[in-house]
Each structure stands twice: as C-alpha cells, then as structure tokens.
Amino acid sequence: MWMVLMIELIVGTVPENPPIRLLSMPLASCLYVFGVILLTIDVTRLLGLPAPLKISSQTPGTTPFPAIYFIIEDVVAVDGYGGTEFRSRLMQRYEASEIFRAMLRVMSVFWWMGALSAAVLTTVLVFTLPKDAAFVVGWTVPFVWAGIWACATLVYVRRMLRVELSVWKGDSSVEAKTAA
C-alpha cells in the first residue's frame, strides 16, 4: 500500500507542472488496496479455501477468519501492546461466541464494501471535478468516509456486545431477536 502511495506522490511531484489529478489519488489508492485485501480474505473464507500464507497469527492452510479479525488482532496486539496474551484471548472469544463471530463477519463486509465504495466515489469525483476541487476532494473524502465508518462501527459493535452479554447472562429473548 505504501509503495502505491509513494509512487503516485513521487511521479506526481517530478514534473514542473504536476498532474493534480494524480496527486489527488493516493488516499483513494490506499482504499482500493485496503478494500481488495479485505475482500480477498473474505472471499477465501466464504469459499472455504485454505489461506495460502500466514495471515497475522493464523497459519497457512487454515480457513481464514473474517478479514477484520486480523486488523483487530494486529492493531491491539502490536500497536496497543496487547501482545500474545491479547491474541490468545481474542481467539478464545472468537471460538466461544457465535454473536462475536457474526459481528466480525458483518464488520468485514461493512469495511471492504465501504473502502471500495469510497475509493470509487473519490476516483469519479477526482476525474470529473475541476482540478482544484479534485485535489481537495481526493484528500478529504477518504478521511470523511473513515470518520463516518469508525463512528458507525462503534455504534454497531457496542450494540452487538450488549446483545452478546445478554445472551451470556441467559436472556433468551435477546437471542431470539438476534436470530431473526
């Protein structure tokens, strides 16, 4: 992903008159890469195909988890200093809770569809608007999209974790609602 971004920025800044539309595309290109990676992992999972290589802590040859699982795992374990203990506890949670697994499946689709949609929208706008507006749009729309998606994710995840807690406490009415 970083290579794509660097190539666009380097190629775009070398000419005396820089191609503004190219310089408007790095964030959209990152969204394309991000979305395609998540989509590929999810398609592999849906088809029941074994992972051809190691994905985070999951070994090659196993069916991948929902794509968003690996982002959660790596961000918290590495960037959040959760380490191997977090990875182990996340795996236990994933194995123990159908609601948690379903939530991650929904979030994976939500994020790859959103990333690809935002990338396409940004690309269309960058190549149809006047150059100055295209530059602003190219560097703004992806951030606005990410903010909206992050807020929607928080709302959805909090709701699903409350549902999961109710089920674990034995509230069968909640379980019946989520099954519907």
C-alpha positions as CSV (number, residue, x, y, z in Angstrom):
1,M,0.0,0.0,0.0
2,W,2.8,2.4,0.9
3,M,4.5,1.7,-2.4
4,V,1.5,2.7,-4.4
5,L,1.2,5.9,-2.3
6,M,4.9,6.7,-2.7
7,I,4.9,6.0,-6.5
8,E,1.9,8.3,-7.0
9,L,3.5,11.1,-5.0
10,I,6.9,10.8,-6.5
11,V,5.7,10.6,-10.1
12,G,3.2,13.3,-9.4
13,T,5.8,15.8,-8.0
14,V,8.6,15.3,-10.5
15,P,7.2,17.3,-13.4
16,E,7.4,21.1,-13.4
17,N,3.6,21.2,-13.8
18,P,2.4,18.4,-11.5
19,P,-0.5,16.3,-12.6
20,I,-3.0,17.5,-10.0
21,R,-5.4,14.6,-10.6
22,L,-2.7,12.0,-9.9
23,L,-1.7,13.9,-6.7
24,S,-5.3,13.7,-5.7
25,M,-5.4,9.9,-5.8
26,P,-3.1,8.5,-3.1
27,L,-5.7,8.1,-0.4
28,A,-8.2,6.6,-2.8
29,S,-5.5,4.2,-4.0
30,C,-4.9,3.1,-0.4
31,L,-8.6,2.5,0.0
32,Y,-8.6,0.3,-3.1
33,V,-5.7,-1.8,-1.7
34,F,-7.3,-2.0,1.8
35,G,-10.7,-3.0,0.3
36,V,-9.3,-5.6,-2.1
37,I,-7.2,-7.2,0.7
38,L,-10.2,-7.4,3.0
39,L,-12.4,-8.7,0.1
40,T,-9.9,-11.3,-0.9
41,I,-9.6,-12.6,2.7
42,D,-13.4,-12.7,3.0
43,V,-13.9,-14.5,-0.4
44,T,-11.3,-17.0,0.6
45,R,-13.1,-17.6,3.9
46,L,-16.5,-17.8,2.2
47,L,-15.3,-20.4,-0.3
48,G,-13.7,-22.4,2.5
49,L,-10.3,-22.2,0.8
50,P,-7.2,-22.6,2.9
51,A,-5.0,-19.5,3.4
52,P,-2.0,-19.7,1.0
53,L,0.2,-17.8,3.5
54,K,0.3,-16.8,7.1
55,I,-2.3,-14.1,7.9
56,S,-1.3,-12.4,11.2
57,S,-1.2,-15.2,13.7
58,Q,-3.2,-17.7,11.6
59,T,-1.1,-20.4,10.0
60,P,-1.2,-21.2,6.2
61,G,-3.6,-23.9,5.2
62,T,-6.3,-23.0,7.6
63,T,-9.6,-21.3,6.6
64,P,-9.2,-17.5,7.3
65,F,-11.3,-15.8,9.9
66,P,-13.3,-12.7,8.8
67,A,-10.8,-10.1,7.5
68,I,-11.5,-7.6,10.2
69,Y,-10.3,-10.1,12.8
70,F,-6.7,-9.7,11.7
71,I,-6.9,-5.9,11.9
72,I,-8.2,-6.1,15.4
73,E,-5.6,-8.6,16.4
74,D,-2.7,-6.7,15.0
75,V,-3.7,-3.2,16.0
76,V,-4.4,-4.2,19.6
77,A,-1.6,-6.8,20.0
78,V,1.1,-4.7,18.3
79,D,0.2,-1.0,18.4
80,G,-1.8,-1.4,21.6
81,Y,0.9,-3.5,23.3
82,G,-1.6,-6.3,24.0
83,G,0.9,-8.9,22.9
84,T,0.4,-12.6,22.6
85,E,-1.9,-12.6,25.6
86,F,-4.4,-10.4,23.7
87,R,-4.1,-12.7,20.6
88,S,-4.9,-15.7,22.7
89,R,-7.8,-14.1,24.5
90,L,-9.2,-12.8,21.1
91,M,-9.0,-16.3,19.7
92,Q,-10.8,-17.7,22.8
93,R,-13.6,-15.1,22.4
94,Y,-13.9,-15.8,18.7
95,E,-14.3,-19.6,19.3
96,A,-16.7,-19.1,22.3
97,S,-19.2,-16.7,20.8
98,E,-21.3,-17.0,17.6
99,I,-22.5,-13.5,18.1
100,F,-18.9,-12.2,18.2
101,R,-18.1,-14.2,15.0
102,A,-21.2,-12.9,13.3
103,M,-20.4,-9.4,14.3
104,L,-16.9,-9.7,12.8
105,R,-18.3,-11.1,9.6
106,V,-20.7,-8.1,9.2
107,M,-17.9,-5.7,10.1
108,S,-15.6,-7.2,7.5
109,V,-18.1,-6.7,4.7
110,F,-19.0,-3.3,6.0
111,W,-15.4,-2.2,5.8
112,W,-14.4,-3.7,2.5
113,M,-17.6,-2.5,0.8
114,G,-17.2,0.9,2.3
115,A,-13.5,1.2,1.4
116,L,-14.1,0.2,-2.2
117,S,-17.2,2.5,-2.5
118,A,-15.3,5.4,-1.0
119,A,-12.4,4.8,-3.4
120,V,-14.7,4.6,-6.5
121,L,-16.5,7.8,-5.4
122,T,-13.3,9.6,-4.8
123,T,-11.9,8.5,-8.2
124,V,-15.0,9.6,-10.0
125,L,-15.0,13.0,-8.3
126,V,-11.3,13.5,-8.9
127,F,-11.6,12.9,-12.6
128,T,-14.8,14.8,-13.2
129,L,-14.4,17.9,-11.0
130,P,-12.2,20.9,-11.8
131,K,-8.6,20.3,-10.8
132,D,-8.5,22.4,-7.7
133,A,-11.7,20.9,-6.4
134,A,-10.5,17.4,-7.3
135,F,-7.4,17.9,-5.1
136,V,-9.5,18.9,-2.1
137,V,-11.9,16.0,-2.7
138,G,-9.1,13.5,-3.2
139,W,-7.6,14.4,0.2
140,T,-10.9,14.9,2.1
141,V,-13.4,12.3,1.1
142,P,-11.4,9.3,2.3
143,F,-10.9,10.9,5.8
144,V,-14.6,11.8,6.0
145,W,-15.5,8.3,5.0
146,A,-13.1,6.8,7.6
147,G,-14.7,9.0,10.3
148,I,-18.2,8.0,9.4
149,W,-17.3,4.3,9.2
150,A,-15.4,4.5,12.6
151,C,-18.5,6.1,14.3
152,A,-20.9,3.5,12.7
153,T,-18.5,0.7,13.8
154,L,-18.6,1.9,17.4
155,V,-22.3,2.1,17.5
156,Y,-22.8,-1.3,15.9
157,V,-20.1,-3.1,18.0
158,R,-21.4,-1.6,21.3
159,R,-24.9,-2.8,20.4
160,M,-23.7,-6.3,19.5
161,L,-21.6,-6.6,22.6
162,R,-24.6,-5.7,24.7
163,V,-26.6,-8.4,22.9
164,E,-23.7,-10.9,23.4
165,L,-23.6,-10.1,27.2
166,S,-27.4,-10.6,27.5
167,V,-27.1,-14.0,25.8
168,W,-24.3,-15.0,28.1
169,K,-26.4,-13.9,31.1
170,G,-29.1,-16.2,29.8
171,D,-31.6,-13.7,28.4
172,S,-33.3,-15.9,25.7
173,S,-35.5,-13.1,24.4
174,V,-32.3,-11.3,23.1
175,E,-31.1,-14.5,21.5
176,A,-34.4,-14.9,19.7
177,K,-34.3,-11.3,18.4
178,T,-30.8,-11.7,17.0
179,A,-31.6,-15.0,15.3
180,A,-34.5,-13.3,13.4
